[in-house]
Amino acid sequence: EEKFFNSRNSSTPLNKSQALDLGKGLKPGHSGVLVKGKTTSATATATTKTLEREDGNGSNKKGDSEQNVGNNNNNNNNNNKVAIPSDKPVVILAHGFLGSRFDLSHLAEELASQGFVCLSPEYPESLANSYITNKDKDMQMGMGPLDRSIINQQLLKDITDATKINIHPSSYGIVGHSLGCGTVLNTGDDSWTRVTIAGPMARRDGIPVKGSILGIVSLNDGLITRERLSGMIPPDFTSLDEKELKGIQISGEKTIKIPSRSVLVFDRPDAPNHISFLSASANDSMVEFLSPLLPVAQALKIPVLDFDKYQTSRDSEATAEVVIPLVAQFLKQNMM
């Protein structure tokens, strides 16, 4: 494994564009880590990738562990080191199909400001994925095909490794969108706090998932119908009222007690669509890049995951006003 850190220290909080700029010098297909200290605001992007090196005999072997700390240009600079908290709650953010590690960056920034360490892996299904796995060679090396479980296992191993990131999490949580909901339900044990967004709160194989779970879905989501919704929500979940949630404020001045197994169902004409839950910057990038291809996809009847709806609604920020305070409160309530 080889590690790269890009860091930036600032006496004032980083805005969304500054935080995303930190990752521009890095190759996609890896992991993002966001942290923010109490006195010095900092955002760090950590990436992990498996490399092959050649030894003196010309044979391949896995690379040694190495950690570089520097600025956005990957130059070594000890003055730009970020002190990652050693005993904070850790939250994994799992993107969906054709998503990216930036999809939930707006949530990561808020959680980091409240004392969480957020890990945002890039999974093989990512639209920004740059790594290609050779399954035959991987099997020969004993690695197996690269999938979400392997990535998460290695990431969790690395963050607690004293020779690498060296975090000692006080608790674990995981938030997933769409396909990432399956990742949420299959990662960790009963002590983990889970949030599923635009996806099921129950495993397909019927194995019950215990512990604290918050589900967030919308009936304006093209992938969810009322008929399907009933099978997505376990019977012991408490339904939340969107109007009552307006009492939750990010500042923490007003909070309400959220049941440990809860679901919020958006059910109104202008409810969020499937990708409304993603950060506005991620969606804006998709609109800019994919808009020319939309007519072709529609003509070929290729599912576009509500991309066509979002072109009109542009409601990421409005959705975040409800979702981010709710998720932050739920995680704080169960993890801190």
C-alpha positions in Angstrom: 0.0 0.0 0.0 1.2 3.5 -0.7 -0.3 6.6 1.0 -0.5 10.2 -0.1 -1.7 13.0 2.0 -2.7 16.4 0.6 -3.4 18.9 3.4 -4.1 22.5 4.0 -4.2 24.4 7.3 -6.3 27.5 7.8 -7.4 29.7 10.6 -10.9 29.9 9.1 -13.1 27.0 7.9 -12.8 25.9 4.3 -15.7 26.4 2.0 -17.0 23.6 -0.2 -15.0 24.7 -3.3 -11.8 24.9 -1.3 -12.4 21.4 0.2 -13.0 19.9 -3.2 -9.9 21.7 -4.6 -7.7 19.7 -2.3 -8.5 16.5 -4.3 -7.8 17.9 -7.7 -4.1 17.1 -7.6 -4.9 13.4 -6.8 -5.8 10.6 -9.1 -9.4 9.5 -8.6 -10.3 6.1 -7.5 -9.2 6.2 -3.9 -10.4 7.6 -0.5 -11.0 11.0 1.0 -10.6 11.8 4.7 -12.1 15.0 6.1 -11.2 16.2 9.6 -11.5 19.5 11.4 -9.9 20.4 14.7 -11.4 22.6 17.4 -8.9 25.4 17.1 -7.5 25.0 13.6 -9.7 24.2 10.7 -8.2 21.6 8.3 -9.4 19.4 5.6 -7.3 16.4 4.4 -7.7 14.1 1.4 -6.1 10.7 1.9 -5.8 8.3 -0.9 -4.9 4.6 -0.9 -3.9 2.4 -3.8 -2.2 -0.9 -4.3 0.9 -0.8 -6.4 3.3 -3.3 -7.8 7.0 -2.7 -7.6 9.8 -4.6 -9.3 12.6 -6.0 -7.2 16.2 -6.5 -8.4 15.3 -9.8 -10.0 12.5 -8.3 -12.1 9.7 -10.0 -10.2 6.7 -8.2 -8.9 5.9 -7.7 -5.3 3.6 -5.5 -3.3 5.0 -2.1 -2.4 6.1 -1.1 1.0 4.1 1.3 3.2 4.9 4.9 2.6 3.2 8.1 3.7 3.9 11.5 2.2 2.6 14.6 3.7 2.6 17.7 1.7 0.7 20.4 -0.2 -1.7 20.2 -3.2 1.2 19.4 -5.5 2.3 16.3 -3.5 5.5 18.1 -2.5 6.9 17.2 0.9 6.2 20.0 3.3 6.2 19.3 7.0 4.7 22.7 7.7 1.4 21.5 6.1 0.9 18.5 8.2 -2.7 17.9 9.5 -3.1 16.5 13.0 -5.7 13.8 12.5 -7.7 13.3 15.8 -6.7 10.0 17.3 -9.9 9.2 19.3 -12.8 10.6 17.4 -15.9 8.9 15.9 -15.3 7.7 12.4 -18.0 7.7 9.6 -17.6 6.0 6.2 -19.5 7.6 3.3 -20.5 5.1 0.6 -21.5 6.4 -2.8 -23.9 4.8 -5.1 -23.7 3.3 -8.6 -21.8 5.7 -11.0 -21.3 8.0 -8.0 -18.0 9.2 -6.6 -16.2 10.0 -3.4 -17.4 13.6 -3.7 -21.2 12.8 -3.7 -21.6 13.3 0.0 -18.9 15.9 0.5 -21.4 18.5 1.8 -22.4 16.0 4.6 -18.7 15.2 5.3 -17.9 18.9 5.7 -20.6 19.4 8.3 -19.8 16.2 10.2 -16.1 17.1 10.2 -17.0 20.5 11.7 -18.8 18.7 14.5 -15.9 16.4 15.4 -16.3 13.3 13.2 -13.5 11.9 11.0 -15.1 11.1 7.6 -13.8 8.5 5.2 -15.0 8.6 1.6 -13.8 5.6 -0.4 -14.0 5.4 -4.2 -15.6 2.1 -5.1 -15.3 0.2 -8.4 -18.8 1.3 -9.6 -17.7 5.0 -9.4 -18.0 7.3 -12.4 -14.7 8.7 -11.4 -13.0 5.4 -10.9 -9.5 5.2 -12.4 -8.2 1.9 -11.2 -8.5 -1.3 -13.2 -8.3 -4.7 -11.6 -6.8 -7.7 -13.3 -8.8 -10.4 -11.6 -6.6 -13.3 -12.7 -3.5 -11.6 -11.3 -5.3 -10.5 -8.2 -6.4 -14.1 -7.5 -2.8 -15.3 -8.0 -1.6 -12.7 -5.5 -4.3 -13.9 -3.0 -6.1 -10.6 -3.2 -9.4 -11.6 -4.9 -11.5 -9.3 -7.0 -11.6 -5.8 -5.7 -15.0 -5.0 -4.2 -16.6 -2.7 -1.6 -16.1 -5.1 1.3 -12.4 -5.5 0.6 -11.9 -1.8 0.2 -13.7 -1.1 3.5 -11.8 -3.8 5.3 -8.4 -2.4 4.1 -9.4 1.2 4.9 -10.5 0.3 8.4 -7.3 -1.6 8.9 -5.1 1.2 7.6 -6.7 4.0 9.7 -5.9 2.1 12.9 -2.4 1.1 11.8 0.2 3.0 13.9 2.5 3.2 10.9 -0.2 4.7 8.6 -3.0 7.0 9.6 -3.1 5.8 13.3 -6.7 6.7 14.4 -8.3 5.0 17.3 -12.0 5.5 16.6 -14.3 6.0 19.6 -17.2 4.7 17.6 -18.1 3.8 14.0 -20.9 4.9 11.6 -21.6 4.6 7.9 -23.8 6.6 5.5 -24.7 5.3 2.1 -26.7 6.6 -0.9 -28.5 4.2 -3.3 -26.2 1.2 -4.0 -24.3 2.4 -1.0 -27.2 1.4 1.2 -26.3 -2.2 0.7 -22.7 -1.3 1.8 -24.2 0.3 4.9 -26.2 -2.8 5.8 -23.3 -5.2 5.2 -20.5 -3.3 7.0 -19.6 -3.5 10.7 -21.4 -5.0 13.6 -24.4 -4.2 15.8 -22.5 -1.3 17.5 -22.3 0.7 14.2 -24.7 3.6 13.6 -26.1 3.4 10.1 -27.9 5.9 7.7 -29.4 4.7 4.4 -30.4 7.4 1.8 -32.5 6.5 -1.3 -32.3 2.8 -0.6 -33.5 0.0 1.6 -33.2 -0.3 5.4 -33.3 -4.1 5.3 -30.9 -6.6 3.7 -32.1 -8.5 0.6 -31.1 -11.8 2.1 -33.5 -11.3 5.1 -30.7 -11.3 7.7 -31.8 -8.7 10.3 -29.6 -5.7 10.9 -29.7 -4.6 14.5 -28.6 -1.4 16.1 -29.3 2.3 15.3 -30.5 2.9 11.7 -31.9 6.0 10.1 -33.5 5.6 6.6 -34.3 8.5 4.3 -36.3 7.9 1.1 -38.5 9.9 -1.3 -41.5 8.9 -3.3 -40.4 11.3 -6.1 -37.4 9.0 -6.5 -37.7 7.2 -9.9 -36.4 4.0 -8.3 -38.9 3.9 -5.5 -42.6 3.2 -5.6 -45.2 3.0 -2.8 -45.4 -0.8 -3.4 -41.7 -1.2 -3.1 -41.4 1.1 -0.2 -43.3 -1.3 2.2 -40.6 -4.0 1.7 -37.7 -1.5 2.3 -38.7 -0.5 5.8 -38.5 -3.0 8.8 -41.7 -3.1 10.9 -40.0 -1.8 14.0 -39.1 1.6 12.4 -40.6 4.9 13.6 -41.8 7.3 10.8 -40.6 10.8 11.1 -42.6 13.9 10.2 -40.7 16.3 7.9 -42.4 19.3 9.4 -41.3 18.4 12.9 -37.7 18.0 11.7 -37.4 21.7 11.0 -36.7 22.1 14.7 -33.3 20.5 14.1 -30.6 23.0 13.5 -27.0 22.3 12.5 -25.8 24.7 15.2 -27.3 22.4 17.8 -29.3 25.1 19.4 -32.5 23.2 18.8 -32.6 19.4 18.7 -35.1 16.7 19.0 -34.7 13.1 20.1 -34.7 10.8 17.1 -35.7 7.2 17.7 -32.8 4.8 17.2 -34.7 3.1 14.3 -36.4 5.7 12.2 -37.3 6.5 8.6 -38.1 9.8 6.9 -40.2 9.5 3.8 -40.5 12.6 1.6 -44.0 12.5 0.2 -44.9 15.8 -1.6 -45.1 16.9 -5.2 -41.7 18.6 -5.1 -40.0 15.9 -3.1 -36.3 15.1 -3.8 -35.5 12.8 -6.7 -32.8 10.1 -6.6 -29.8 12.4 -6.9 -31.2 15.4 -5.0 -29.5 14.0 -2.0 -26.0 14.4 -3.4 -23.9 17.6 -3.1 -24.8 20.5 -5.4 -21.3 20.6 -6.7 -21.2 16.9 -7.6 -24.6 17.2 -9.4 -23.6 20.4 -11.2 -20.5 18.6 -12.5 -22.7 15.7 -13.7 -25.1 18.1 -15.4 -22.2 19.8 -17.2 -20.6 16.6 -18.3 -23.6 14.4 -19.1 -26.2 16.7 -20.4 -25.2 16.3 -24.1 -25.6 12.5 -23.6 -29.1 12.6 -22.1 -31.1 12.6 -25.3 -29.1 9.5 -26.5 -29.7 7.7 -23.2 -33.4 8.5 -23.3 -33.7 7.4 -26.9 -32.0 4.1 -26.0 -34.1 3.8 -22.9 -31.1 3.6 -20.6 -31.9 4.4 -17.0 -30.6 7.8 -16.0 -31.2 7.6 -12.3 -33.4 10.8 -12.3 -30.7 12.9 -13.9 -33.4 14.3 -16.2 -35.5 15.3 -13.2 -32.6 17.0 -11.5 -31.8 19.1 -14.6 -35.1 20.8 -13.9 -35.3 20.7 -10.1 -31.7 21.6 -9.1 -32.8 21.0 -5.5 -29.6 19.6 -3.8 -29.3 22.6 -1.5 -33.0 22.6 -0.5 -32.8 18.9 0.2 -29.6 19.3 2.2 -31.4 21.8 4.5 -33.5 18.9 5.8 -31.2 15.9 5.4 -27.9 17.2 6.7 -29.1 18.4 10.1 -31.1 15.2 10.5 -28.2 12.9 9.7 -25.8 14.9 11.8 -28.1 14.9 14.8 -28.7 11.1 14.5 -25.0 10.3 14.3 -24.1 12.6 17.2 -26.9 11.2 19.3 -25.7 7.6 18.8 -21.9 8.0 18.4 -20.9 10.8 20.8 
